[in-house]
């Protein structure tokens, strides 16, 4: 990967396991920057090769542009290496996406994770193409490494292979990869096959082993906020004969947590890990997981033999 | 309605026909403030009782908070009366909704039209309630008149009657109405029946006569950017024996335009009306209507005997 850095002076995002980092809040729902940096440090020390702050799990779209800019600055100031960050920057409005993308690139982020505009539904591929084209043109920085964010169940906009093909053809050094959170294994596998060198991260650790075997580079997941150690272990042993058994356990844990409201469940588990109650609180429209559901979640995880960190 | 103004010093939004005003752009996709004020003046002179700027049709969520603030200021500076405005302010992030809502209230807007947070899907009613509660508490202005914006096909969040009941019970003087763009006649009719005094605007002129007869106050529509004269005529004659026949014609025109990408079609028709080509251009992910489809649209409207203004 080093040659890429010499070619265009931008670091390449590491392969492996990423967490779509949770964003801790103060009781007044402002971002708790100290706890945020602490959590990100812990993730990087606990199995994560990189982080995707301000993704869906990080409640990105519940924060203003100004809040997101400050959060990233404070994170990097606190020592979280920009070279390990894939920063979520995709907003509903192009000027917001441009502002966040420019800022992340200026701070040295190895990549940005760009949702398509997500308010309007049933938009054409031509329209989505035009939106990404506008963002890239307006950012106008050769150092930009943009990863497409395919999460149609939230964004309402599916990024198909034809669209990926058009964007990577026009911007081969800029549109360099994708986080595929569609849950559609065939979609991500086909992207790996159709676009060699295009860096596909599965949006779940369920497909960590499969995506690496298919030529993808890793996973970026909500649940790795909690499963990072196990996912990191699997990634390290991906070529060993333990790999499939580890994947099975990891998949079961992921499937279990997914039965709950994911952000609330992960925040509650993180509150338990850190002993810091305020971790429980997400910003509306998300709400904290109540005690009863949390007890169920803990019991479900115990049955799997998974002890949350 | 006058007693309301003396009670809380806020004007009551007029009943009748509203257009969800289109937002004209310069070739660089910035808002064309002169053309915007001109269009809004024309709408108010051509059958509209009020306007809903920065709604779905106005491409609100394709603009930054700063762009939306400037657009409203320039509109009011240009003489568009704030007392006739229902200003779209609902964003994905609560701080953005709060900033836009405060600003609209400070400028004297008769109401704000507030989408629920729209990025996350499958959120609970409790979570949506909490989001509106946060907005109202943080705005903290007794002059705020908030209209719920029910447009689940875009927002991914349906505002059901139980939620409306909870919000109007807690905030009877603040949560005063709804724009119901669900297209679900029973939903809006039931809201009129269940909540007397709650001001329901149908999100389409198709239901103008029906909603008024059911106790609602009017319609707020995309297509009234073009059908305003006819819709205004129907509203004026709503108690006459011509009303049903007028509604039939209006409904057919609406149904016809809806067969096309609506924002693009309305912008193209407005470009034709004004002779100003730049009116054609929306912001991505929307794209202009091409010549071929525009010719089809014109032919379809001619067959109905509808001559666009």
Interface residues (C-beta under 8 A of the other chain):
Chain A: X29 X56 X61 X62 X63 X64 X65 X67 X91 X92 X93 X94 X95 X96 X99 X116 X117 X118 X119 X120 X121 X123 X124 X126 X127 X128 X130 X131 X133 X134 X153 X154 X155 X156 X157 X261 X283 X284 X285 X286 X287
Chain B: X29 X56 X61 X62 X63 X64 X65 X66 X67 X91 X92 X93 X94 X95 X96 X99 X116 X117 X118 X119 X120 X121 X123 X124 X126 X127 X128 X130 X131 X133 X134 X153 X154 X155 X156 X157 X261 X283 X284 X285 X286 X287
